[in-house]
Amino acid sequence: MTNKAIKATNEELQQVYNDIPKAYDRANRFISFNQDVKWRADLVKTILKYCKRPKLILDVASGKGELSYTFKKIYKDNSNYEIILSDYAENMLKMALIKDDKVLCSFDALPFREKTFDIVMSSFALHASDNIEDVIREITRVSRKIVGFIAMGKPDSWVRRIYLSIYLKYIMPYIAVLGGAKARDFKYIYYIYERVPTNSQHKRIFEKYIDIKVYEERALNLFYFVVGFPKE
């Protein structure tokens, strides 16, 4: 049986919200009804429960580094630590919210030695992979302590799958407009959703490589939340 994720407090979330730069992608906050920020904070706190004083952290498929930004807001340890952002989109790294080191690479071919990082983490990105098992294999390969990630999955319930298909294809792109985005730029999310495996298939893959400590499905099972130790 897996444990529950640790929930970020209202005070911690307020700090993240209040200090977050204007360059942050507001459209994503509208789409998720502000849950993306909260879930990133939950992920950071849950990871730190299992890795108290990390020294080297990798943010996989980091985008502009929203997860690493949240990490810095929550992790109050005064000891020195380093975060590395990795992404295959150069423009995303150039717009990063933090000034730490950046590496241009794909998440299914990480250019790092085995067991390099105390923490390997990712948020809202792994579903873009053509082969999720390759990505899980890579992130567990380079972690020496803990991995944690949130990504889009697909409910095992066919009723929820139909409902979410309608939402993602016909409703969500137009909600994004409220955040200043263009609807056409968000329609691709539906096509990613259509090709991803179901959550039960995802979990079987995770269990091959991860000693799972926390596994949760959120938002009508559209997202999975995973924290655990790489298996030997």
C-alpha positions, -999 to 999 in steps of 0.1 A, spaced: 0 0 0 14 34 -9 14 64 13 -4 97 8 13 127 -8 22 155 16 -1 185 9 14 220 7 1 244 32 -19 275 23 10 297 35 35 279 12 12 281 -17 6 318 -11 43 324 -12 47 306 -45 17 325 -60 27 359 -47 63 357 -59 58 339 -91 72 360 -121 48 376 -146 64 355 -173 48 324 -158 24 308 -183 -10 320 -170 -29 299 -195 -18 267 -178 -32 280 -145 -66 286 -161 -66 251 -176 -59 234 -144 -79 257 -122 -47 266 -103 -40 230 -94 -7 228 -113 10 251 -88 -5 232 -58 5 198 -72 40 209 -79 42 221 -43 28 188 -31 54 169 -52 83 189 -38 71 184 -2 66 146 -7 100 142 -24 117 160 5 100 137 30 121 109 15 153 129 7 160 153 35 191 172 23 196 168 -14 228 182 -30 221 177 -67 187 178 -83 176 172 -119 144 187 -133 136 166 -164 117 182 -193 117 213 -171 103 237 -196 108 272 -180 115 255 -147 82 260 -128 89 229 -107 124 240 -98 111 275 -90 86 259 -67 113 237 -51 134 268 -43 104 285 -26 96 255 -4 130 240 4 144 262 32 175 243 41 205 266 42 230 240 29 243 243 -6 225 225 -33 223 226 -71 194 222 -96 200 214 -132 172 221 -157 170 198 -187 148 202 -217 149 197 -255 134 231 -263 162 257 -262 137 286 -261 122 272 -229 156 270 -212 164 306 -223 132 318 -206 139 298 -174 125 312 -142 157 303 -123 194 309 -130 207 275 -123 226 253 -149 207 242 -180 212 212 -203 197 208 -237 187 172 -241 158 147 -246 143 130 -216 147 96 -231 185 100 -236 198 119 -206 235 128 -209 244 119 -173 261 90 -156 242 65 -135 232 75 -100 243 111 -104 214 130 -88 199 128 -53 165 138 -68 152 134 -103 118 152 -107 94 163 -135 60 179 -138 35 179 -166 59 167 -193 64 129 -194 32 123 -213 48 139 -244 71 109 -247 66 85 -276 77 57 -252 71 63 -215 91 32 -205 123 46 -221 118 78 -201 112 60 -168 143 38 -174 164 70 -179 152 89 -149 157 60 -126 191 53 -141 205 87 -132 189 89 -97 207 77 -67 180 84 -41 145 94 -52 123 102 -83 91 121 -84 68 132 -112 34 143 -122 21 138 -158 -11 132 -178 -25 97 -179 -58 82 -190 -85 68 -167 -92 30 -168 -129 39 -167 -142 42 -202 -169 67 -190 -143 91 -177 -122 86 -208 -151 98 -230 -159 127 -207 -122 138 -207 -119 134 -244 -148 158 -249 -133 183 -224 -98 183 -238 -109 185 -274 -138 209 -273 -137 229 -240 -102 231 -226 -86 250 -256 -111 278 -252 -106 280 -214 -69 287 -223 -80 318 -241 -90 333 -207 -53 331 -198 -43 350 -229 -34 319 -250 -46 309 -285 -70 280 -286 -52 263 -314 -20 262 -294 -37 239 -268 -56 215 -290 -25 193 -292 -31 182 -256 -61 162 -268 -40 143 -293 -14 135 -267 -42 122 -243 -56 100 -271 -23 81 -275 -11 78 -239 -16 44 -221 -41 39 -194 -31 45 -158 -30 8 -150 -6 3 -179 15 33 -167 16 19 -132 28 -15 -144 57 2 -162 65 23 -131 66 -7 -109 93 -23 -131 117 5 -123 105 22 -91 99 11 -55 68 33 -53 61 51 -21 33 74 -33 10 68 -62 -21 89 -67 -45 97 -95 -59 132 -96 -85 153 -115 -108 124 -126 -78 102 -130 -64 125 -158 -31 129 -139 -8 105 -120 14 116 -91 44 93 -83 72 93 -58 96 64 -51 131 49 -51 148 35 -82 150 -2 -81 185 -18 -83 
